[in-house]
Each structure stands twice: as structure tokens, then as C-alpha cells.
Amino acid sequence: MLMELGKAISFLASLLSLFPLLFSAFFVPGTHWDDRLLLSMDKAAISAACCFVSGLFFAWSERRSAADHLSVFSTLPVRIYFLALGAMALLFVASWWLETYYMPLLWKVSVLSCFQLTTTRCLRHVRPQECHY
């Protein structure tokens, strides 16, 4: 009974430990990607420890005899941790690449279109000296 309650609480704690990792990787405005990476590595280590302890609870509760050895890496919390870490790493690299190589192209197009709109409006003015580029 107490082990089942410990499993549930540790599993909930391991899931909740993944959220700060997600937020520090993606939702910190005004920081550079390398700073986010360093912050995320700290939170990934804390989350790994929490998921590993929860995995130990799961492995101990599934063990029926002294000869049974269930690997901690095959328990649900550790599998969820590795899945979430892999998905976040893939999304992190993809968003870093998109910001580095794709966003400058969007900015370039938007600045050019804005400049063209401004010059078109200024050409319609009677006094072009009122135009501010």
C-alpha cells in the first residue's frame, strides 16, 4: 500500500520535473539560445535524478523475488524522461536552426516590403520632404 502511494507520488513528481525543463528551453524571452541550453542542462540533470528515483520505486515494486532484476531503464518514468528529453532536444535544435537560417530571410522580406510601401506612399505626397524613411 505504501509502496503504491510512493510510486504514484514519485511518478507525479517526475512528470512535474519535466515542465521546468520545457519552459527553460523554449519559453524564456530575451535570452540567447546558448544561455537557454545551459539553463536547460541544469534542469535536465535535476529531472533525470527525479525520474531515476521514481524508476527505482517502480523497479522495486515490480520485483517479486530476490532473483528478479528489473532494469531501471525499462521503467515508465525513465522511459518518459528519455522520450521527453529526445523530443525537446530535437525541437530545440530545429528552433535554433530556424532562428539562425530562416528568420533572417523573413526579416529581409518584411523590411523590403515595408520599405516599398513607404516609398510608394511618399511618392503620392505632394511634398516628398515630409516622408521619413
C-alpha positions as CSV (number, residue, x, y, z in Angstrom):
1,M,0.0,0.0,0.0
2,L,2.7,2.4,1.0
3,M,4.9,1.5,-2.0
4,E,2.0,2.1,-4.4
5,L,1.4,5.5,-2.9
6,G,5.2,6.2,-3.2
7,K,5.1,5.1,-6.9
8,A,2.2,7.5,-7.6
9,I,3.8,10.4,-5.9
10,S,7.2,9.9,-7.4
11,F,5.7,9.4,-10.8
12,L,3.8,12.7,-10.5
13,A,7.0,14.4,-9.2
14,S,9.0,13.1,-12.2
15,L,6.4,14.4,-14.6
16,L,6.3,17.7,-12.9
17,S,10.1,17.9,-13.1
18,L,9.9,17.9,-16.9
19,F,7.9,21.1,-17.1
20,P,10.7,23.4,-15.9
21,L,13.0,21.8,-18.4
22,L,10.5,22.6,-21.2
23,F,10.0,26.2,-20.0
24,S,13.7,26.9,-19.7
25,A,14.4,25.5,-23.1
26,F,11.7,27.4,-25.1
27,F,9.8,30.0,-23.1
28,V,12.4,32.3,-21.8
29,P,12.1,35.6,-23.7
30,G,15.0,37.8,-24.3
31,T,17.7,35.1,-23.9
32,H,20.1,33.7,-26.5
33,W,19.9,30.0,-27.4
34,D,23.3,29.2,-25.8
35,D,22.1,30.6,-22.5
36,R,18.9,28.6,-22.8
37,L,20.9,25.5,-23.5
38,L,23.0,25.9,-20.3
39,L,19.9,26.6,-18.2
40,S,18.2,23.5,-19.7
41,M,21.1,21.3,-18.9
42,D,20.9,22.1,-15.2
43,K,17.2,21.4,-15.2
44,A,17.7,18.2,-17.3
45,A,20.1,16.9,-14.6
46,I,17.6,17.6,-11.8
47,S,14.8,16.0,-13.8
48,A,17.0,12.9,-14.6
49,A,17.6,12.4,-10.9
50,C,13.9,12.7,-10.1
51,C,12.9,10.3,-12.9
52,F,15.6,7.9,-11.8
53,V,14.4,7.8,-8.2
54,S,10.9,7.2,-9.5
55,G,12.2,4.5,-11.7
56,L,13.8,2.9,-8.6
57,F,10.4,2.8,-6.9
58,F,8.8,1.2,-10.0
59,A,11.6,-1.4,-10.2
60,W,11.4,-2.3,-6.5
61,S,7.7,-2.7,-6.6
62,E,7.7,-4.9,-9.6
63,R,10.3,-7.2,-8.2
64,R,8.7,-10.5,-7.0
65,S,11.7,-12.4,-5.7
66,A,15.4,-11.7,-4.9
67,A,16.4,-13.2,-8.2
68,D,14.2,-10.9,-10.3
69,H,16.1,-7.9,-11.6
70,L,14.1,-5.3,-13.5
71,S,16.2,-2.7,-15.1
72,V,15.6,0.8,-14.0
73,F,15.9,2.0,-17.6
74,S,12.9,-0.1,-18.6
75,T,10.6,1.5,-16.1
76,L,7.9,4.0,-17.2
77,P,9.3,7.2,-15.6
78,V,12.8,6.7,-17.1
79,R,11.3,5.9,-20.5
80,I,9.2,9.0,-20.4
81,Y,12.2,11.1,-19.4
82,F,14.3,9.8,-22.3
83,L,11.4,10.3,-24.7
84,A,10.8,13.8,-23.5
85,L,14.5,14.7,-23.5
86,G,14.9,13.4,-27.0
87,A,11.8,15.3,-28.3
88,M,12.9,18.5,-26.6
89,A,16.4,18.2,-27.9
90,L,15.1,17.7,-31.4
91,L,12.7,20.7,-31.1
92,F,15.5,22.8,-29.6
93,V,17.9,22.1,-32.4
94,A,15.1,22.7,-35.0
95,S,14.1,26.0,-33.5
96,W,17.7,27.2,-33.1
97,W,18.3,26.3,-36.8
98,L,15.1,28.1,-37.9
99,E,16.0,31.2,-36.0
100,T,19.5,31.2,-37.3
101,Y,18.9,30.5,-41.0
102,Y,15.2,31.1,-41.7
103,M,14.2,34.1,-39.6
104,P,16.7,36.4,-41.3
105,L,15.1,35.7,-44.6
106,L,11.7,36.6,-43.2
107,W,13.1,39.8,-41.7
108,K,14.7,40.7,-45.0
109,V,11.4,40.2,-46.9
110,S,9.4,42.2,-44.4
111,V,11.9,45.1,-44.3
112,L,11.9,45.2,-48.1
113,S,8.1,45.1,-48.4
114,C,7.8,47.8,-45.7
115,F,10.4,50.0,-47.5
116,Q,8.4,49.6,-50.8
117,L,5.2,50.5,-49.1
118,T,6.8,53.6,-47.5
119,T,8.3,54.8,-50.8
120,T,5.0,54.2,-52.6
121,R,3.2,56.3,-50.0
122,C,5.8,59.0,-50.2
123,L,5.7,59.3,-53.9
124,R,2.0,60.1,-53.7
125,H,2.7,63.0,-51.3
126,V,2.7,66.5,-52.7
127,R,5.8,67.3,-50.6
128,P,8.3,64.5,-50.5
129,Q,10.3,66.2,-47.7
130,E,7.5,65.1,-45.3
131,C,8.5,61.5,-46.0
132,H,10.5,59.8,-43.3
133,Y,12.3,56.7,-44.4
